[in-house]
Amino acid sequence: MKTKALFTTVLAALALVCFAAIAELSGKWIGSLTIPDGTFDVNYNFKAEGNKLTGTVQAAGPELAIDSGKINGNDFSFQVTDPEGVHYLLKGKYYPAGDTCGADITFNNMTVHSTLKRQGK
């Protein structure tokens, strides 16, 4: 019986740690992308709720809504579609210790990496 109670307590504690990490992803983040056309800034506004990620992205154009956002532990992914119908897939990892995210953005059969930093905490 004690083993079962200890196991339940450990699982509950792990769940709280995961939810705390997810909540920390919410907020404004900035990064930059370097592609053949040049380098430009990217602004993210994330809102994490459970394992769902919503928000917006803006880079050299209109603000775009995050579609199909998912969170799994410290990993997250989502898609945005620009006004011309081009889909951008982003897969990232949140690093709580450094308060940064590593992100791989895929579009037009090309993947570029960006480091995101929290904007004003």
N, C-alpha and C positions, 0 to 999 in steps of 0.2 A: 504494500500500500504506500509506503514511504517513497519507493522508487517511482511509482506512478505520479505522486504529488510533485516530486522533484522534477520529473520529466515535463509535466504540465507547466510548472513555473519557468523552467528554462525556455520552453517554446514561447510562452507569453512574453518573456523578456526579449527574445530574438525578434518577435513581431513588433514590439515597441521600438526597437532600434531601427528596423527597416522602415517603419512609418515615420520616424524622426528624420531619416535620411531623405525620404520622399518629400516630406514637407519642406526641407531645406532647398529643394530644387526650385520651388516657387520663387518668383521675383524676376528682376531685370538682369540680363546678361549681355555682354558685348564680346565680339570677336572680329576677326578679319579673315577674308578669303583671298587667296592668290590663285588666279586662273590665267590662261593665256591672254585674256583681254586686259589684265591688270589686277590690282589689289583694291579691295573695297571693304568698308566696315559693315558688320552685320549686327543688328540689335534683336534680341529675343526677349519676350515677356512670357515666362512660363507660369502656369497655374497647375499645381499637382493636387489631385483629389483621389485618394486611394491608389489604384494602379492606372488611373487615367491622367493623361497630360493634355492640356489645352493651352491656348494662348495665341500669340502672334509672332511673326518674323518680319523684319524690314531690312532690305539691303538694296540700295541703288534703285529704288522704285517704290511702288505702293506697299502698304502693310498687308501681309498675307496671313490668313488664319491657319492654325495648325490643325491637320486632319489625322485621324487614326492614331492619336498619341497614346503610347503605352509606356508603363514603367514596370520594371522587373528588378527589384532590389535597387542597385545603383545604376543599372542600365536603363536607357530610355530610347525610344524611337518615335518618329512621326513623319508625316509627309505634308508638303505644301504644294499647291498648284498655282502657277503664275497666270496672269490674265491671258497669255497666249496658249495656255493648256499644257505647259511643260511641268512635269512632276519632279519634285526634288525630295529625295529620301534622306533623312538624317538619322544616324545611329550614334548614340553617345553614351558616355559613362561619366557619372558624377563622382568627384573625388572630394569627400567632405573635409579631409585634413588640410587640403590646399584651397578649398572653396573654389574649385575650378571644374570645368567639364572638358573632356576631350570629345570632339565630334567629327565624324566622317560624313561628308555630304556628297551624295551621288546624284548626278544629272547628266544627260546627254552622254551616257556611257563613260563618264569620267568621275572619279572620286577624289575629293580634296579633303585635307585634314585641317581642322581649326581648333584652337584652344579658346574656350569661353571663360571669361572672368566676370564675377558678380559685379554689378554696377551699384555702388553706394549701398552698403549694408548698415 
